[in-house]
Amino acid sequence: MLKALVLAAAVAFGASAVHAQTQAPAPEPIQVMVVGAFHFDNPGMDLANAQIDPVTTPAKQAELAQVAEDLARFRPTAVAVERIATDTATLADQRWPEFTAATLTSNSDERVQIGYRLAALTGVSRVYAIDEQPDEGEHDYFPFDKVAAWAAAHGREAELNALIAEPGRLSAEMEANQRIHTLGWMLRDMNRRDHPMHGAIDFYYRLLSYGDAVEQPGAELNAGWYERNAKIFAKLMLTAKPGDRIVVVYGAGHLYWLRHFIESTPGFELVEANDYLTGR
């Protein structure tokens, strides 16, 4: 009887070993580097906006060339930028085919200056547009006006103004820094994990207190901001292939959630931009 049990166990173990050996190997992880950037071309669309000096000058172009050389050491296989794709089947960036070296001296957009420049330098042909914005009739992903209206109606307008003064202070600091530091230094500073605005989510979570049991505009803003970033990452997932090394160039305000999704999603690995940015 004992011999029979031992034999049965050996057969079962052997079958399990054979099954394990015949299973397909796990796919290679998808490495994603998020380069949080500020808006080079002064669109003025954020709560607080720094006035950025022209980046198309020879000196600034040399600094951005260094940034591209730093990031090229990651050996990217694809680049993704903050743009809405017109081709929703492929999410290919429709502006990328128009890019030439001359574009760098005429278009200040950070998607061009960092994303396209890097793709051209490294021979990447896969450039994706993964942004998410509400279609007509859909809810706003960042309904700050509702938060402001509620604060004004409930005697908390001064408190809210004090809260949003911090981004304003950091924007003023950025304006000063650009005159004494390189763009590489500024990008490295912006992408550090302990950055007071881009490394954390404190500002958004403090907005949760703006509301009551009936109206909760602060909670709705947080839900909308999460939703937009979740959809951005879901689009990135659609473009990614096993073994990819993807550089994502996005507004630094998205850093917290994009890092979160990359670090929390099986099959994806976060690569810190500051492991490559030298700050020169």
N, C-alpha and C positions, 0 to 999 in steps of 0.2 A: 504493500500500500504506500509506504513511504517513498519507495523507488518511483512509483507511478506519479506521485505528487511532484517529486523533484523533476522528473522528466517533463511533466506538463508545464511546470514553471520555466524550465529551460527553453521549451518550445515557444512559450508566450514571450519570453524575453528576447529570443532570437527574432521572432516576428516583429516585435516592437523596434528592434535595432535596424532591421531591414527597412521597415516603414520610415524610420527617421532618416536613414541614408538616402532613400528615394524621394524624400520631400524636396521641393524646390527651395533653393537658398533664398533667404530674405532679400527683398530688393534693396539696392544701395540707398542710403539716406539722401534726402534732398537738403542741401545746405543753402541757407538763405541769409544774406547780409542785408540789413536795412540801413541805408545811409539817410539819416534824418537831415533835412536841409531847410534853409530859410528861402524865402522867395526873392530871387535875384532881381526880378524885373518890376518890383514895387506895384503889385496889383491892388494892394490896399484892401484886402478882403477878410483880414483877421480882426479879432477884438482889439489887438494892439499891433501896430505895424511900424517896423523900423524902416527908415529911408536908406536904402542901400545904394552906395556909390556904383557907378558903371563898372561892370565886370568885363567889358570888351576892350579895355585898354591893354597895351602890351604887357604891363607889369602884372595885371590881374590874370591875363591869359597864361602867363608863365606859372603863376601860382596854381591855376586850375589844371594845367598840364601835369604838375607835380602830383596833384590829387588823383588824377587819372592813373598815373604811373604807380602810385601807392595801391590803389584799388585793383589794378591789373594783376598784382601779385596773387590775388585770390583765384585767378584764372576762371572768370565767369563763363558760363555756357549760355546764359540768358540775362536780359535786363528787363525790369518792369518799372514803369513810371506812373505818376499821378495824372492820368488822362483818361477820358471816357473813350472807349473803343467804338468805332462805327460798325465794325464787323464783330458781332457778338458770338459768332461761331468759332472764330480763332483768337479773338482778343488781340490781334496784331495791331501795333501802334501805326495808325495810318499816316502819321507825320514822318516816321523814321525813313521811309524810302526817299524823301525829299532832301535828306541831310547831306551836306557836303562840308568840307573843311572851312569853306568861306562862311558858312552859317554861324560859326563860332564868333565871328567878328561883327555880326549884325543882330543876333538873337541872344538876349541876356537870360532867357528862361533857364532855370536850374535843371530842368529836364533835358534840355539841349546841352548845357555846359558841363553837366556831370554825366547824365545817363547816356546820351548819344555819343559824347566824346569818348566815354569808356568803351561803348560797343564798337566804335570805329577803331579804337586803338587795339582792342583784343580780337578783332575779327568776328564778333558776335553778330549773327544775323537775326536771331530771335529777340525782338524787342516788343514788349507787350504793354498795352494800356489797360490798367486794372482798376481805375477809379470807379467810384459809385456815387451817384447823385440822384436825388428823387426826380422821377418823371413828373410831368404836369398832373396835378391833382393828388400826388402822393404827399405824405407828411414830411415835414422838414426834419433832417437829421440833427440839426443844431438850433433848436427853437429858443435862442437866448432872449428874443424879444418878449416871450411869455414870462420868462424868469424876471426880466426887468419890470414888466407891467405888474406882476404880483408883488415885487418888492416895493414899488412905488405906492401900491394900494394898501400895503400893510406896514408902512413906516420903516422899511428896511432899505430904502434907496441909498442912504449914506453908507450903510454897511456893505452893500453890494459894490458900490463905487470903490470902497477901500479894498475889496477883494480883487477887483479887476485892475487895480493900480499896480499890482505886482507884475503882471505881464507887461504893462506899460513901462515900468522901471527897467525890466530886462531888455525891452526893445531899445530903450534909450542907451543902455549899456552896450548893446550890440552896435549901435550907430557909432559909439565912441571907439569900440574895439577894432572896427574895420579899418580905422585910420592908423592903427599902430600894430596890427597883427595881420598875418596872411589869411587868405580864405581857407587854407588847409588848417591853420590853427583854430579858426572859428568853427569849422565843421567838426574838428576833433573835440572842441569844448562842448558843442551842442550834442554830440553823441555819447558823452560820458553817462554812465548809469546813474550818477548822483546829481545830474543837472536838476535845478530846482523846478523847472517847468516840464522839460521833455523826458526826464527820467522817472517821473512819478505821475500820479493821477490825483494828487491832493486837491488841486483847483476844482476839478469836476465833482469830487465827492463832497466838498464843502457846499456845493450848490444844492445838494440833497435836502438841506434844511430850508430851502426856499419853497414852501408849500404847506398845506394843512391836510386834514383828512379828506377834504373834498377836491381841492385843486393841488396838484403836485407837479408844477412846471419843472422844478429842479430834477426830480426823478425822471420825468419824460425826456429832458435834455440828455441825461446820462444814458437812458435806454436808446435814444436815437444815435448818440455818438458811438455806443457799443455796436449797434446794428450796422452803421455805415462801415466801421472797421471790420466787422465780421464778414460782411459782403465783399470787401476788398480782399481779405485773405482767402475767401472762398473762390474768388476769381483767380487769385494766384495759384491755388491748388489745381484749377482747371488747366493751367499752362505748364505745370511742373512735370518733369519726367524723373524716374529713378536715377540717382547719380548726378542730378543737376547741381550747379553752383550758381545761384541766382542773386543778382544785385538788385535791390529794390530802392529806388530813389524817390523819397516821399517827404512831404512836409513833416517837420520834426514833431509836431503835435500828435502825430499818429504813432510815434515810437512805442509808447507804453503798450498799446493794445496789439500792435503788429508783433512786437517781441513776445507778448503773452501767447498769441496764437501759435507762433512758430515753436516756442518752447514747450507748449502743451499738446501739440498734435503729433501723434505717432507717425514716424517716417520723415519728420522734419527736424533739422538741427539749426539752431541760431548761431551765426558767426558774427561776432562784434566788429563793427566797422573800425573801431579804435584799435583793433589788433593789426590793422593795416594802415590806417591814416597816421602819418608821421607828424603832422602838424607843421610841416615846412612850407 
